[in-house]
Amino acid sequence: MSEAFDYRALEAAPVTATGAVTLTGVSKWYGKHLALDNISLTLDPGSVTVILGPSGSGKTTLLRTLNHLERVDAGFIQIDDEYIGYQRRGDKLYALKEHAILRQRINVGYVFQNFNLFPHMTVLENLIEAPIAHRQLTRQAALERADTLLESVGLRHKAQAWPRHLSGGQQQRIAIARALMLNPRVMLFDEPTSALDPERVGEVLDVIKALARSGTTLVVVTHEIGFAREVADNVVFMDDGRIIEQGSTHQVLNHPRHERTRRFLSKVL
């Protein structure tokens, strides 16, 4: 059965002035290994940023700090001036309790490499679980939003299917729809096509491209240079836990300033 794509529900999402991301002096240690080394970065609301770099450069760790899946050891992260994982009182930051962190994560959608769908739930149940549990939507409203999002990713006919009966590309499109159920300000993608067969990559990138046109702030870790050229506003190149180079997509991909960036691109272009 051929799948019809109708991305209008993604593209027509209202553009808002929310989703500004700021990292200030962020560092993260794993034992003696410095995974993130004094990272500072500012992303405008509604922008699309692609993070490039070799394996082990800190890309995924950086992404995971943005919704506090990883606690930083130094520095801080803000989304729309709200400290992620912390509350400011006077000149000090105090760690939030887990229930408050979970509320913050509502605003930050995360799409993993390996889909992370709940295997014991149908596609529809995967989508409506979080908004009902967080009391963001009534069951009826959640069902209606799920129907709209499944239509937008071409998988409305799979609502009652089990994840194990779907292809990798279908599972990743469901994972994107699930992340959108809470209408997040920021969407994070951790190598969303790396676990897919080559013929399935395009269908997932098409969904992300449509989402990029909606005004949602996107941060995408990927090796898909063609996607970066077409969609990204900014490119960040990382190596050894540091940002080596950052700038507009045209500047970084076509006229990289740093030799390490040039060597990396010469191998992937």
Solvent accessible surface area in square Angstrom, and as a share of the most:
residue,aa,sasa,rsa
1,M,195,0.87
2,S,104,0.67
3,E,38,0.17
4,A,87,0.67
5,F,78,0.32
6,D,36,0.19
7,Y,41,0.16
8,R,175,0.64
9,A,41,0.32
10,L,5,0.03
11,E,66,0.30
12,A,80,0.62
13,A,34,0.26
14,P,110,0.69
15,V,112,0.64
16,T,74,0.43
17,A,94,0.73
18,T,55,0.32
19,G,0,0.00
20,A,33,0.26
21,V,1,0.00
22,T,43,0.25
23,L,3,0.02
24,T,54,0.32
25,G,19,0.18
26,V,0,0.00
27,S,14,0.09
28,K,21,0.09
29,W,122,0.43
30,Y,97,0.37
31,G,73,0.70
32,K,197,0.84
33,H,101,0.45
34,L,49,0.24
35,A,7,0.05
36,L,0,0.00
37,D,43,0.22
38,N,104,0.53
39,I,2,0.01
40,S,61,0.39
41,L,10,0.05
42,T,94,0.55
43,L,5,0.02
44,D,94,0.49
45,P,55,0.35
46,G,24,0.23
47,S,10,0.06
48,V,5,0.03
49,T,0,0.00
50,V,0,0.00
51,I,1,0.01
52,L,1,0.01
53,G,0,0.00
54,P,31,0.19
55,S,108,0.70
56,G,72,0.69
57,S,1,0.01
58,G,10,0.10
59,K,10,0.04
60,T,46,0.27
61,T,19,0.11
62,L,1,0.01
63,L,0,0.00
64,R,69,0.25
65,T,1,0.00
66,L,4,0.02
67,N,7,0.04
68,H,13,0.06
69,L,59,0.29
70,E,32,0.15
71,R,108,0.39
72,V,14,0.08
73,D,86,0.44
74,A,48,0.38
75,G,35,0.34
76,F,58,0.24
77,I,7,0.03
78,Q,31,0.14
79,I,3,0.01
80,D,42,0.22
81,D,123,0.64
82,E,68,0.31
83,Y,29,0.11
84,I,10,0.05
85,G,0,0.00
86,Y,41,0.15
87,Q,87,0.39
88,R,130,0.48
89,R,142,0.52
90,G,63,0.60
91,D,135,0.70
92,K,133,0.56
93,L,64,0.32
94,Y,89,0.34
95,A,62,0.48
96,L,36,0.18
97,K,148,0.63
98,E,99,0.44
99,H,105,0.47
100,A,14,0.11
101,I,3,0.02
102,L,73,0.36
103,R,139,0.51
104,Q,15,0.07
105,R,55,0.20
106,I,21,0.11
107,N,36,0.18
108,V,7,0.04
109,G,8,0.08
110,Y,25,0.09
111,V,1,0.01
112,F,53,0.22
113,Q,60,0.26
114,N,100,0.51
115,F,27,0.11
116,N,78,0.40
117,L,17,0.09
118,F,85,0.36
119,P,92,0.58
120,H,125,0.56
121,M,31,0.14
122,T,13,0.07
123,V,0,0.00
124,L,31,0.16
125,E,76,0.34
126,N,1,0.01
127,L,0,0.00
128,I,8,0.04
129,E,74,0.33
130,A,31,0.24
131,P,1,0.00
132,I,59,0.30
133,A,70,0.54
134,H,64,0.29
135,R,218,0.80
136,Q,91,0.41
137,L,54,0.27
138,T,95,0.55
139,R,145,0.53
140,Q,111,0.49
141,A,35,0.27
142,A,0,0.00
143,L,48,0.24
144,E,100,0.45
145,R,74,0.27
146,A,0,0.00
147,D,54,0.28
148,T,66,0.39
149,L,7,0.03
150,L,1,0.01
151,E,70,0.32
152,S,1,0.00
153,V,0,0.00
154,G,6,0.06
155,L,0,0.00
156,R,129,0.47
157,H,82,0.37
158,K,53,0.22
159,A,20,0.16
160,Q,123,0.55
161,A,23,0.18
162,W,91,0.32
163,P,6,0.04
164,R,166,0.61
165,H,120,0.54
166,L,12,0.06
167,S,31,0.20
168,G,24,0.23
169,G,0,0.00
170,Q,19,0.09
171,Q,33,0.14
172,Q,0,0.00
173,R,0,0.00
174,I,0,0.00
175,A,4,0.03
176,I,0,0.00
177,A,0,0.00
178,R,44,0.16
179,A,16,0.12
180,L,10,0.05
181,M,3,0.02
182,L,36,0.18
183,N,109,0.56
184,P,11,0.07
185,R,73,0.27
186,V,0,0.00
187,M,0,0.00
188,L,0,0.00
189,F,0,0.00
190,D,7,0.04
191,E,30,0.14
192,P,1,0.01
193,T,11,0.06
194,S,63,0.41
195,A,49,0.38
196,L,18,0.09
197,D,88,0.46
198,P,117,0.74
199,E,132,0.59
200,R,83,0.30
201,V,25,0.14
202,G,39,0.38
203,E,28,0.13
204,V,0,0.00
205,L,17,0.08
206,D,58,0.30
207,V,0,0.00
208,I,0,0.00
209,K,37,0.16
210,A,0,0.00
211,L,4,0.02
212,A,16,0.12
213,R,139,0.51
214,S,1,0.01
215,G,16,0.16
216,T,22,0.13
217,T,0,0.00
218,L,0,0.00
219,V,1,0.00
220,V,0,0.00
221,V,0,0.00
222,T,3,0.02
223,H,84,0.37
224,E,55,0.25
225,I,13,0.07
226,G,51,0.49
227,F,6,0.02
228,A,0,0.00
229,R,109,0.40
230,E,117,0.52
231,V,24,0.14
232,A,12,0.10
233,D,74,0.38
234,N,44,0.22
235,V,0,0.00
236,V,2,0.01
237,F,1,0.00
238,M,0,0.00
239,D,29,0.15
240,D,84,0.44
241,G,2,0.02
242,R,104,0.38
243,I,37,0.19
244,I,37,0.19
245,E,11,0.05
246,Q,79,0.35
247,G,26,0.25
248,S,57,0.37
249,T,13,0.08
250,H,114,0.51
251,Q,28,0.12
252,V,0,0.00
253,L,6,0.03
254,N,61,0.31
255,H,117,0.52
256,P,22,0.14
257,R,170,0.62
258,H,80,0.36
259,E,87,0.39
260,R,49,0.18
261,T,1,0.00
262,R,103,0.38
263,R,112,0.41
264,F,16,0.07
265,L,5,0.03
266,S,85,0.55
267,K,169,0.72
268,V,58,0.33
269,L,113,0.56
